[in-house]
């Protein structure tokens, strides 16, 4: 749904936003997160996550309509 460049921009923005909250339950430094976005069509979606966790597998319930 989004280009890799836009996903990186959004991930960096979300990371900064979360860090700026200085919430006591969040770690200092890199914050692990995954954001699932549903598009307007059933097969239109995106998963955005922090840079450090890009190598981790996305939970199955956040992957829609995969065809094998």
C-alpha positions in Angstrom: 0.0 0.0 0.0 2.8 2.4 0.9 6.2 2.7 -0.8 9.2 1.5 1.3 10.4 5.2 1.5 7.0 6.3 2.9 7.0 3.4 5.3 10.4 4.4 6.6 9.3 8.0 7.0 6.2 6.9 8.9 8.2 4.5 11.1 10.7 7.2 12.0 7.9 9.7 12.7 6.0 7.3 15.0 9.3 6.3 16.8 10.0 10.0 17.5 6.4 10.6 18.6 6.5 7.7 21.0 9.9 8.7 22.4 8.6 12.3 23.0 5.9 11.1 25.3 8.6 10.0 27.8 6.0 7.6 29.1 7.4 5.6 32.1 6.4 2.2 30.6 8.3 2.8 27.4 12.0 1.9 27.1 14.5 4.5 26.5 16.0 4.5 23.0 14.4 2.3 20.3 10.7 1.4 20.9 9.3 -1.7 19.4 6.0 -1.3 17.6 4.0 -2.5 14.7 1.2 -0.5 13.1 -1.3 -2.2 10.9 -3.3 0.0 8.5 -6.3 -1.2 6.5 -6.8 0.4 3.1 -10.0 1.1 1.3 -10.0 -2.3 -0.5 -10.0 -5.7 1.3 -6.6 -6.5 -0.2 -5.1 -3.1 0.6 -3.2 -2.9 3.8 0.2 -2.1 5.3 2.3 -3.0 8.3 4.7 -0.4 9.6 7.3 -1.2 12.3 10.3 0.3 13.9 13.6 -0.1 12.0 15.3 -2.4 14.5 12.5 -5.0 14.3 12.1 -5.1 10.5 13.7 -8.6 10.5 11.0 -10.0 12.9 8.1 -11.9 11.5 4.7 -10.1 11.3 2.0 -11.8 13.4 -0.3 -13.8 11.2 -3.4 -11.9 12.2 -1.9 -8.8 10.7 -1.3 -10.4 7.3 -4.4 -10.3 5.1 -5.3 -12.4 2.1 -2.0 -13.9 1.4 -2.2 -16.3 -1.6 0.2 -19.3 -1.6 
